[in-house]
């Protein structure tokens, strides 16, 4: 076997190791996320009021994400095509604005777990139990601000490497299988947005 073949083999092994590490992170996050979201806790991940905080720690493990070197699915040169850069920038800005707008009906401190920890330390009841029935129903079907905007953020990228494509497919598939939003949830969200608009106009 030549040096070039050895180099190609070692590169393939490196890519495989990165993919295994990436898959391990995804499996750990998604396997913990689904039971925590649906209030069905296996004994080894039950943390009481700290469950959302535990989930946030798992999300933070994504900072250890290893990019897959050399395996590019697609690449659009934004340096050679400034119009493409502006297009991607506009798409991402709009997607983040949609997510920000959706956050008006979601309590971010509760979603991140900070409110549960604070309420638990104060001896108060679970903050979700103090929410309206409509919000509790929507939270049981969906816990994240926007599915379509998140999918756009994951896939609309000028450089798509193998690890990012794996992440995008895994998260979109997880949301497609896990979300059960119906017409009642949409009408509740529309009412809340209209109420927020009235409050902002009156203030």
C-alpha positions in Angstrom: 0.0 0.0 0.0 1.4 3.4 -1.0 1.8 6.5 1.2 -1.1 8.1 -0.8 -3.3 5.1 0.0 -2.3 5.3 3.7 -3.1 9.0 3.8 -6.5 8.3 2.2 -7.3 5.5 4.6 -6.3 7.6 7.7 -8.4 10.5 6.4 -11.4 8.1 6.1 -10.8 6.8 9.6 -10.7 10.4 10.9 -13.9 11.2 9.2 -15.5 8.0 10.6 -14.4 8.9 14.1 -15.8 12.4 13.8 -19.1 11.0 12.5 -19.3 8.5 15.4 -18.6 11.3 17.9 -21.3 13.4 16.2 -23.8 10.6 16.2 -23.0 9.9 19.9 -23.8 13.6 20.8 -27.0 13.5 18.7 -28.2 10.2 20.3 -27.4 11.4 23.8 -29.3 14.7 23.2 -32.3 13.3 21.4 -32.7 10.3 23.6 -32.8 12.5 26.7 -34.8 15.3 25.1 -37.9 13.3 24.1 -38.6 11.8 27.6 -37.9 15.1 29.3 -40.3 17.0 26.9 -43.1 14.4 27.4 -42.6 14.1 31.2 -41.7 10.4 30.9 -38.4 10.0 32.7 -36.3 7.0 32.7 -34.7 6.6 36.2 -31.2 7.4 35.1 -32.1 10.9 33.7 -34.7 12.0 36.3 -33.7 15.3 37.9 -37.0 16.7 39.2 -37.2 20.4 38.8 -33.7 20.4 37.3 -34.7 18.5 34.2 -34.7 21.5 31.8 -31.4 22.6 33.2 -30.0 19.1 32.5 -31.4 19.4 29.0 -29.6 22.7 28.6 -26.3 21.1 29.7 -26.8 18.4 27.0 -27.4 21.2 24.4 -24.2 22.9 25.6 -22.3 19.7 24.8 -22.8 20.7 21.1 -20.0 23.2 21.8 -17.7 20.1 21.7 -19.0 19.4 18.1 -16.2 18.2 15.8 -16.5 19.3 12.2 -15.9 16.6 9.6 -12.7 17.6 7.8 -12.7 17.5 4.0 -16.2 16.1 3.4 -18.1 18.9 1.8 -21.6 18.2 0.5 -22.0 21.6 -1.2 -20.1 24.8 -1.1 -21.2 28.2 -2.5 -18.4 30.7 -2.6 -19.8 33.9 -1.0 -16.5 35.6 -1.6 -16.8 35.1 -5.3 -20.5 35.8 -5.3 -21.4 38.7 -3.0 -25.1 38.4 -4.0 -25.1 34.9 -2.5 -23.7 36.3 0.8 -26.5 38.9 1.0 -29.1 36.2 0.2 -27.9 33.9 2.9 -27.6 36.8 5.4 -31.2 37.9 4.5 -32.5 34.3 4.9 -30.9 33.9 8.3 -32.0 37.3 9.5 -35.6 36.5 8.5 -35.5 33.1 10.2 -34.1 34.5 13.4 -36.8 37.2 13.4 -39.4 34.5 13.0 -37.9 32.6 16.0 -37.7 35.9 18.0 -41.3 36.7 17.2 -42.4 33.2 18.3 -40.6 33.7 21.6 -43.3 36.2 22.6 -45.6 33.3 23.5 -43.0 31.1 25.1 -41.4 31.8 28.5 -37.7 31.6 27.7 -36.6 31.3 31.4 -39.0 28.4 31.8 -37.8 26.8 28.5 -34.2 27.0 29.6 -34.9 25.6 33.0 -33.8 28.7 35.1 -37.4 29.3 36.3 -37.9 25.7 37.5 -34.6 25.8 39.5 -35.5 29.2 41.0 -39.0 28.1 41.9 -37.7 24.8 43.4 -35.2 26.6 45.6 -38.0 29.0 46.8 -40.3 26.0 47.5 -42.9 27.2 45.0 -44.9 25.0 42.7 -43.7 24.0 39.2 -44.0 27.2 37.0 -45.7 25.3 34.2 -48.6 24.4 36.6 -49.3 28.2 36.9 -49.7 28.6 33.1 -52.9 28.7 31.3 -54.5 25.4 30.0 -54.0 26.5 26.4 -50.3 27.2 26.9 -49.8 23.9 28.8 -51.5 22.1 25.9 -49.3 23.8 23.3 -46.2 23.1 25.3 -47.1 19.4 25.4 -47.2 19.4 21.6 -44.3 21.8 20.9 -41.6 23.4 23.0 -39.5 25.3 20.5 -40.3 28.6 18.8 -40.4 27.7 15.1 -40.0 24.5 13.2 -39.7 26.0 9.7 -37.3 28.8 10.7 -35.0 26.3 12.4 -35.1 24.0 9.4 -34.1 27.0 7.2 -31.3 27.9 9.5 -30.0 24.3 9.4 -30.1 23.8 5.7 -29.6 27.3 4.2 -25.8 27.5 4.6 -23.2 28.2 2.0 -20.9 25.4 3.3 -22.6 22.2 4.0 -20.2 19.6 5.5 -21.2 16.0 6.4 -21.5 16.7 10.1 -23.8 19.7 9.6 -26.0 17.7 7.2 -26.2 14.9 9.7 -27.2 17.4 12.4 -29.8 19.1 10.2 -31.4 15.8 9.2 -31.4 14.5 12.8 -33.0 17.6 14.3 -35.6 18.1 11.5 -36.6 14.4 11.7 -36.8 14.6 15.5 -39.1 17.6 15.3 -41.2 16.0 12.6 -41.7 12.9 14.7 -42.1 14.7 18.0 -44.3 17.7 17.3 -48.1 17.2 17.3 -49.3 20.8 16.8 -53.0 21.0 15.8 -55.6 23.7 15.0 -56.3 24.5 18.6 -52.6 25.3 19.2 -52.4 27.5 16.2 -55.5 29.5 17.3 -54.1 29.8 20.8 -50.8 31.2 19.4 -52.6 33.6 17.1 -54.7 34.9 20.0 -51.6 35.4 22.1 -49.7 37.2 19.3 -52.7 39.5 18.8 -52.8 40.2 22.6 -49.1 41.0 22.6 -49.6 43.4 19.6 -52.3 45.2 21.5 -50.2 45.4 24.6 -47.2 46.8 22.5 -49.5 49.3 20.8 -51.0 50.6 24.0 -47.8 50.9 25.9 
